[in-house]
Amino acid sequence: MSQTTAESTHSVTTEPAAHRVRVTAGDQIIADSVRAVVLHETNHADRYYLPRDDVDWSLLQTTESRTHCPVKGDADDYWALTTDTATDVAWSYPNPFDYLQSIAGYVAFYSERVRVDADELLPH
């Protein structure tokens, strides 16, 4: 597990996900991975970051969104569903801060906008 403390009250940790992660919108599977990384951040819901190879890019379209997080770095890549290009559903930190290289280039999804299912436990 990698860990940092941005300040005494805020921490970010990552670890390999112990679950298969599937991302769906309706009946379409956007992503399916057994190689996800889970990011735990103080005062935030856990987020799963999936390798780009595990994403069906035909269902997503690049958007112009960009954000900066003082704890993780710059999220320069955002995507929307091709069926709703006005709403971002995924993002990536291509070059996060050094202590978060485990999520570099991986893709995270808004569980509030698409279904992120991590119920299936992976075998040890």
C-alpha positions in Angstrom: 0.0 0.0 0.0 1.3 3.4 -0.9 0.5 6.3 1.4 1.1 9.9 1.9 -0.2 12.6 4.3 -0.8 15.9 2.6 -1.5 17.3 6.0 -2.2 15.8 9.4 -6.0 15.7 8.7 -5.9 14.5 5.0 -4.4 11.3 3.7 -4.5 9.3 0.5 -3.7 5.6 0.2 -3.8 3.2 -2.7 -3.8 -0.5 -3.0 -4.6 -3.2 -5.5 -8.3 -3.8 -5.5 -9.4 -7.1 -4.1 -12.4 -7.1 -6.3 -13.3 -7.3 -10.0 -14.5 -3.9 -11.1 -17.2 -3.5 -13.7 -18.4 -0.1 -15.0 -21.7 0.0 -16.8 -24.2 2.5 -18.2 -27.5 0.8 -18.8 -26.7 -2.6 -20.4 -23.4 -1.5 -21.8 -20.1 -2.5 -20.2 -17.8 0.5 -20.3 -14.9 -1.2 -18.3 -14.1 -4.5 -16.8 -11.0 -5.1 -14.8 -9.3 -7.5 -12.4 -6.3 -5.1 -12.2 -7.9 -2.1 -10.6 -6.3 0.1 -7.9 -8.5 1.5 -5.1 -7.8 5.0 -3.9 -8.8 5.9 -0.3 -8.9 9.6 0.5 -10.0 11.3 3.6 -13.5 12.7 3.4 -14.1 11.2 -0.1 -15.7 8.0 -1.3 -13.2 5.3 -2.4 -12.5 5.4 -6.1 -11.4 2.6 -8.4 -8.8 3.4 -11.0 -8.7 0.9 -13.9 -6.0 0.3 -16.5 -6.8 2.0 -19.9 -6.6 -1.4 -21.6 -9.7 -2.5 -19.6 -11.9 0.3 -20.9 -14.1 0.1 -24.0 -13.1 3.4 -25.6 -15.8 3.1 -28.3 -18.4 4.1 -25.6 -16.5 7.2 -24.4 -15.6 10.6 -25.9 -12.9 13.0 -24.8 -14.1 16.3 -23.2 -12.3 19.5 -22.6 -12.6 19.3 -18.8 -9.5 19.8 -16.6 -9.1 19.9 -12.9 -6.3 20.4 -10.3 -6.3 18.5 -7.0 -3.7 19.8 -4.4 -3.3 16.2 -3.1 -3.2 14.2 -6.4 -2.2 16.6 -9.1 -3.7 17.6 -12.5 -6.5 15.5 -14.0 -6.0 16.4 -17.7 -8.1 13.7 -19.3 -11.9 13.5 -19.0 -14.4 11.5 -20.9 -18.2 11.5 -21.3 -20.4 8.8 -22.7 -20.9 9.0 -26.5 -24.7 9.0 -25.7 -24.4 12.0 -23.3 -21.4 14.2 -24.3 -22.4 17.0 -21.8 -21.6 14.9 -18.7 -18.2 13.8 -17.7 -18.2 10.2 -16.4 -14.5 9.4 -16.2 -11.1 11.1 -15.6 -7.4 10.3 -15.4 -4.3 11.7 -13.8 -1.7 11.1 -16.5 1.1 12.5 -14.3 -0.1 12.5 -10.6 2.3 13.6 -7.8 5.2 11.1 -7.3 3.6 9.2 -4.4 0.6 8.3 -6.5 2.3 6.7 -9.5 0.1 3.7 -8.9 -2.8 5.6 -10.6 -0.8 7.3 -13.3 -2.7 7.0 -16.5 -5.4 4.8 -14.9 -9.1 5.8 -15.4 -11.6 6.5 -12.6 -15.3 6.7 -13.0 -17.9 8.8 -11.2 -20.0 6.2 -9.4 -22.7 8.9 -9.2 -23.1 8.9 -13.0 -22.4 5.4 -14.1 -22.6 2.1 -12.2 -19.3 1.0 -10.6 -19.7 -2.6 -9.4 -16.9 -4.1 -7.2 -18.9 -6.9 -5.6 -17.0 -9.9 -7.0 -14.0 -10.8 -4.8 -10.9 -11.9 -6.7 -9.3 -15.2 -5.8 -6.1 -14.9 -3.7 
